Amino acid sequence: MLAATLSRRVLVVLAVGIYWAMLLVLTHLPGEEREVRPRRIPHLDKVAHAAAFAGLAVLALAAVAAFRPVTPPVLAGLACALALYAAVDEFTQGWVRHRTPDLRDWLADMLGMLAGIGTFLLARRVLVGSSAKSSSAKAATAPAAE
């Protein structure tokens, strides 16, 4: 049991690390010149920003939950850390060729982070609720100890 818990913790921390590293690399690849880039779906990059940070928030909360209860102060701390990371990420994109920092990208990151936090909390409520119902149903049908 201890080995399973430890391996789950290692796996979720590894997943966060790999995801975060990929996010850092992808946001710092040199871009294309604006004139060369054909007009695609408007604001698609904002959707990508939101989705990326939703995923990061869910994975980060899963990692935190593997080690400690996710309380409101923990949520606030994680949200602040991700908001700061997103701001630094946007700022440092200005150092990369054909990339520019964009406040709207940061806002999309924040929206995605909030969606990820909400998704995590909803999923946890559903999963904990269903496991509690399952446990109480098993207890009700188990024979009484003599």
N, C-alpha and C positions, 0 to 999 in steps of 0.2 A: 504493500500500500504506500509506504514511504517512497519507494523508488518510482512508483507511478506518479505520485504528486510532484516529486523532484523533476522527473522528466517532462511533465506538463509545464512546470514553471520554466525550465530551461527552454523548451520549445516556444513558448509564448514570448519570452524575452528575446530569443533569437529572431522570431518573426518580426517583432517591433524593430529590432536593429537592422535587419535586412530591408524592411519596407522603408524605414527612415533614410537609410543610406541611398536606396534607389531614388527616393524622392529628392534628396539633396543633389544627386548627380543629374537627374533629369531636369531639374529647375536651373541647372548651371551649365547646360550644354549650349554652345554658341548658337544663336538664332540665325534666321535668314533675314536678308535685307527686306524691309517693308515693301518696296516697290516690286520685288520679285515674287513675293508671296501672293498667290491668287486669292480672291475673296471667297472664303468658305462660309460655313454657317456662322452667322453673327454671334459673338459672345460664347462660342464653344469653349474657348480657353477658360472662361469663368466657371463653366460646368465642370471642366477637368480639375480646376483648383478646388472647387467644393468637394468633389468626389474624392480627391486625393486626401484632403484633410479630414473628411468623414472617416475614411479608412484608417488614417493615422490615429484619430481619436478613439475609435473602437478598439484597435489593437493595443494602444497605450492603456486604456482602461482595463482591458482583459489582463494585461501584464500586472497592473497595479492590484487588481482583484485576486490575482494568484498569490499575493503576499500579504494583503491587508484588506480590511473592509473599505468599501468605497463610500465614504461619508461626504456630506456637503463641503467641508473644508478641503478634502482630497480632490473633489471635483473642481473646486475653485482654483486650487493650486495647479492642477493639470491644465485647466483652461488657460490660466495665465502663462504657464510654460509654453504651451502650443502657440498662443498669441504672440509671445515674444519671439519664438522660433520663426514664425511666419513673417514677422516684421524684419528680422535679421536676414531671412532668406530673400525677401523682396529687395532689401537694401543692397545686399551683396550681388544681386543680379546685375546691378549697374556696372560692375567690374568686368562683366562678360560681354564679348563682342555681339552686337545686335540684340542685346537684352536691355530692358529698361525696367526700373522699379515702377510698380503701378499700385496705387492705393486701392483701386477697384479689385485687383487680384488679392490683396490682403483681406479685403472685405469678403470676397468669395471664400477665401480660406476660413474666415471666422464663421461664415454661414455653414460651411461644410463641417467644421469642428462642432458647432452646436447641433447639427443634424446627427453627427456621429455619436455625441454624448447622449442625445435623446434616443437614438437607436439602441445603444448599449443598455440604457436604463430600462427601456421597454422590453428588450429581449430578456434581460435579467429578471424582470418582474414576471414575464410569461413563463420562463424556465423554472424559476424558483417556485412560482405558484403551482405549476404542473407537477413538480417533484414533491411538493408538500402534499398535494392532493393524492398523489400516488403512494406516498409514505403513510398517510393516514388511512387510505383504503387497505393497504397491506396490514396495518396494525389492527384494523377492524375485523379482518377476516382471519387473522392468526389465532390459533387456539390459545386459550388462557393458560398461564403457567399455574401449576398446582402447588 
